[in-house]
């Protein structure tokens, strides 16, 4: 299991592509890219970076055709895969599954046709299907956040947690977080899904605030949800909540960290640009001299006021 920076990965992929870029093929190599639509900030970033990769690779390598499809739901993504395989001779599929369980079977069917499978971020329930997996280190996202909270709270207190949607990566984040918290005297009062959605997180946090008279801290699992949590706390007028943390490195949250916000003083990176890395690495599978397979996990260090500028990209959509 490797931990490699996105810059290094892109450099390796570009070098592999460049090694045979002049070798035009008679028929185009079709790489299908199936991703969720921009249903929240992070997936908006995914769409942006996928479109960039499509433009850059097709401009540099005319014998590669990137076919990009976005889907607003798991059902729509299954239909999109059926349409892609029926209308295209696909050499590779790069997929960020909307949900893990619902997409595992359909992706397995694509794999059965000999297609190279790259899975990004939300893993399938059967990892044997994938040839390449690119994601952030979700266990570290949860564990590093929990370690920070445990230290700041002195190992005791009462907290609430917001989950994302039922996926492998959400399970991993919760696993990393709870394994650390279980070793302390911190009590998790409640933990429910808010589907990585700001509005749903706002509503759920309102419920938490009504149900629990004292909350020391909140972990929202994701920065989109964190914004909803912060809005609910502000409207409630509650002042005992010492920390409200998210994750993913949204630029709005990085700005809070850079400003030494007392409630949101840290975050963790989970860049949507990982989709671009995955597309480049998949293209290198067909243009490079060596097969590109295995698991690539991007690091998840705490983003603090001291290092926040390294993770701040003001022109990014996320």
C-alpha positions in Angstrom: 0.0 0.0 0.0 1.6 3.2 -1.1 1.2 6.8 0.0 2.2 9.1 -2.8 1.6 12.8 -3.4 -0.7 13.8 -6.2 2.0 15.8 -7.9 4.4 12.8 -8.0 1.7 10.6 -9.3 0.8 13.0 -12.1 4.5 13.3 -13.0 4.9 9.6 -13.2 1.7 9.2 -15.3 2.7 12.1 -17.7 6.1 10.5 -18.1 4.6 7.2 -19.0 2.1 8.8 -21.4 4.9 10.9 -23.0 7.1 7.8 -23.5 4.7 6.6 -26.3 2.7 9.7 -27.1 4.0 9.7 -30.7 2.8 6.2 -31.3 -0.6 6.9 -32.8 -3.0 4.0 -33.0 -5.4 3.4 -35.9 -8.3 3.1 -33.5 -8.9 5.2 -30.5 -8.6 3.8 -27.0 -11.8 4.6 -25.2 -11.6 5.4 -21.4 -15.0 5.8 -19.8 -15.2 8.0 -16.7 -18.3 7.6 -14.6 -18.7 10.0 -11.6 -21.5 11.5 -9.5 -23.0 14.8 -10.6 -22.1 18.0 -8.6 -24.6 17.2 -5.8 -22.3 19.0 -3.2 -19.1 21.0 -3.1 -16.7 18.1 -3.2 -18.3 16.3 -6.1 -18.4 19.7 -7.9 -14.6 19.7 -7.6 -14.5 16.1 -8.9 -16.5 17.1 -12.0 -14.2 20.1 -12.6 -11.0 18.1 -12.4 -12.4 15.2 -14.5 -13.3 17.7 -17.2 -9.7 19.2 -17.0 -8.2 15.7 -17.4 -10.5 14.9 -20.4 -9.4 18.1 -22.2 -5.7 17.7 -21.4 -5.4 14.1 -22.3 -7.4 14.3 -25.5 -5.4 17.3 -26.6 -2.0 15.7 -26.0 -3.0 12.2 -27.2 -5.5 12.1 -30.1 -5.6 8.3 -30.0 -7.3 8.4 -26.5 -11.0 9.2 -26.2 -12.2 10.1 -22.8 -16.0 9.6 -22.4 -17.2 11.4 -19.3 -20.6 10.8 -17.8 -22.0 12.3 -14.6 -25.0 10.8 -12.6 -27.2 12.4 -10.0 -27.9 9.0 -8.2 -26.8 5.5 -7.9 -29.6 4.3 -10.1 -28.7 6.8 -12.8 -25.1 5.7 -12.6 -26.0 2.1 -13.2 -28.0 3.2 -16.2 -25.1 5.2 -17.5 -22.8 2.2 -17.2 -25.3 0.1 -19.2 -25.5 2.8 -21.9 -21.7 3.2 -22.1 -21.1 -0.5 -22.5 -23.8 -0.9 -25.1 -22.6 2.0 -27.2 -18.8 1.9 -26.8 -16.0 -0.6 -26.9 -14.5 0.5 -23.6 -10.8 -0.3 -22.9 -11.0 1.1 -19.3 -13.5 2.4 -16.8 -12.6 5.0 -14.2 -15.5 5.1 -11.7 -16.2 7.0 -8.6 -19.2 5.0 -7.4 -22.2 7.0 -6.1 -22.7 4.2 -3.5 -20.6 1.2 -3.0 -23.1 -1.6 -2.7 -25.4 -0.6 -5.6 -22.5 -0.2 -8.1 -20.5 -3.3 -7.2 -22.5 -5.7 -9.4 -22.7 -3.4 -12.4 -19.0 -2.7 -12.4 -18.3 -6.4 -12.0 -20.3 -7.0 -15.2 -18.2 -4.4 -17.0 -15.0 -6.1 -15.7 -16.2 -9.4 -17.1 -15.9 -8.0 -20.6 -12.2 -7.5 -20.2 -12.3 -3.8 -19.3 -9.6 -2.3 -17.1 -11.2 -1.0 -13.9 -10.0 2.0 -11.9 -12.0 2.8 -8.8 -11.7 6.2 -7.1 -12.6 7.2 -3.6 -15.8 5.3 -2.7 -14.6 1.7 -3.0 -16.7 -1.2 -4.2 -17.8 -3.9 -1.7 -15.6 -6.4 -3.6 -12.1 -4.9 -4.1 -11.1 -7.9 -6.2 -13.0 -6.2 -9.1 -10.6 -3.3 -9.4 -7.3 -3.2 -11.2 -6.4 0.2 -9.7 -7.7 2.0 -6.7 -7.0 5.7 -6.0 -8.3 7.3 -2.8 -7.5 9.4 0.2 -6.6 7.6 3.5 -10.0 7.7 5.1 -9.1 5.8 8.2 -6.4 8.4 8.8 -8.9 11.2 8.1 -11.0 9.8 11.0 -8.2 8.8 13.3 -6.2 12.1 13.0 -9.3 14.1 13.7 -10.2 12.0 16.7 -6.6 12.2 18.1 -6.8 16.0 17.8 -10.2 16.2 19.6 -9.1 13.8 22.3 -6.0 15.8 23.1 -7.9 19.1 23.1 -10.7 17.8 25.2 -8.4 16.1 27.7 -9.7 12.7 26.8 -13.2 13.3 28.2 -16.4 14.9 27.1 -19.6 14.4 25.1 -19.7 14.7 21.3 -22.0 14.1 18.3 -21.0 12.7 14.9 -22.5 13.2 11.4 -21.9 10.4 8.8 -21.9 10.8 5.1 -23.7 8.3 2.8 -23.4 4.5 3.1 -20.1 3.8 1.4 -16.8 2.1 2.1 -15.1 5.5 2.6 -17.7 6.6 5.2 -17.3 3.3 7.0 -13.5 3.8 7.0 -13.7 7.3 8.4 -16.0 6.2 11.2 -13.8 3.2 11.9 -10.7 5.4 12.2 -12.5 7.9 14.4 -14.3 5.6 16.8 -11.2 3.4 17.3 -9.4 6.4 18.7 -12.4 7.7 20.7 -13.0 4.2 22.2 -9.6 4.5 23.9 -10.7 7.6 25.8 -13.5 8.7 28.2 -15.2 10.7 25.5 -18.8 9.6 24.9 -20.4 9.7 21.4 -23.9 10.8 22.2 -25.3 10.2 18.7 -24.2 9.3 15.2 -26.5 9.6 12.2 -26.3 10.1 8.4 -26.6 13.5 6.8 -25.5 12.3 3.3 -22.6 14.8 2.9 -25.3 17.5 2.4 -25.1 20.9 4.0 -28.9 21.3 4.4 -29.4 17.8 5.8 -26.5 18.5 8.2 -28.1 21.7 9.3 -31.4 19.8 10.1 -29.6 17.0 11.9 -27.5 19.4 14.0 -30.7 21.2 15.0 -32.1 17.8 16.2 -28.9 17.1 18.1 -29.0 20.5 19.8 -32.7 20.0 20.8 -32.0 16.5 22.1 -28.7 17.1 24.0 -28.4 20.0 26.5 -24.6 19.8 26.5 -22.3 19.0 23.6 -18.5 19.5 23.8 -17.7 18.9 20.2 -19.0 17.9 16.8 -17.3 15.9 14.0 -19.1 16.4 10.7 -17.0 13.9 8.7 -17.1 16.4 5.7 -16.8 20.1 5.1 -20.1 20.5 3.3 -21.8 19.1 6.3 -19.6 21.2 8.6 -21.0 24.4 7.1 -24.6 23.2 8.0 -23.5 22.3 11.5 -21.9 25.7 12.1 -25.0 27.5 10.8 -27.2 25.5 13.2 -24.9 26.2 16.2 -24.9 29.9 15.4 -28.6 30.1 15.1 -29.0 28.2 18.4 -26.9 30.6 20.4 -25.2 27.6 22.2 -21.8 28.6 23.5 -20.5 25.4 25.2 -19.5 23.7 21.9 -15.8 24.0 21.8 -15.0 22.4 18.5 -16.8 21.7 15.2 -14.6 19.9 12.7 -15.1 18.5 9.3 -12.7 17.2 6.7 -11.8 17.3 2.9 -10.0 20.6 2.9 -12.8 22.9 1.4 -11.2 26.3 0.7 -13.8 28.0 2.9 -12.8 25.9 5.8 -9.1 26.3 5.0 -9.7 30.0 5.3 -11.1 29.4 8.8 -8.1 27.4 9.8 -5.7 30.1 8.4 -7.6 32.7 10.4 -7.1 30.7 13.6 -10.8 30.1 14.1 -11.3 28.9 17.7 -14.1 26.4 16.8 -12.7 25.1 13.5 -8.9 25.3 14.0 -8.0 22.2 11.9 -9.1 20.2 8.9 -7.8 17.2 6.9 -7.2 17.1 3.1 -9.2 14.9 0.8 -8.7 16.5 -2.6 -11.3 16.0 -5.4 -8.4 16.3 -7.8 -7.7 12.6 -7.1 -10.0 11.9 -10.0 -7.6 13.6 -12.3 -4.7 11.5 -10.9 -6.7 8.4 -11.5 -7.6 9.2 -15.1 -4.0 10.0 -15.9 -2.8 6.8 -14.3 -5.4 4.8 -16.3 -4.3 6.4 -19.5 -0.7 5.5 -18.7 -1.8 1.9 -18.5 -2.3 2.0 -22.2 0.5 4.3 -23.2 3.2 3.4 -20.7 5.8 0.7 -20.8 4.7 -0.9 -17.4 1.3 -1.9 -16.1 -0.3 0.6 -13.6 -2.0 -1.5 -11.0 -2.5 -1.6 -7.2 -3.7 0.8 -4.5 -2.7 4.4 -4.1 -3.7 6.2 -0.9 -3.1 10.0 -0.6 -1.9 11.2 2.8 -4.3 12.8 5.3 -2.2 15.0 7.7 -3.9 17.6 9.9 -4.2 21.0 8.2 -3.3 23.6 10.8 -2.7 27.4 10.8 1.0 26.6 10.3 0.7 24.6 7.1 -2.8 25.7 5.8 -1.3 27.7 2.9 0.0 24.4 1.4 -3.6 23.2 1.1 -5.3 26.5 0.0 -6.2 26.9 -3.7 -8.4 29.9 -4.0 -9.3 29.3 -7.7 -10.5 25.7 -7.0 -14.3 25.1 -7.1 -14.0 23.4 -3.7 
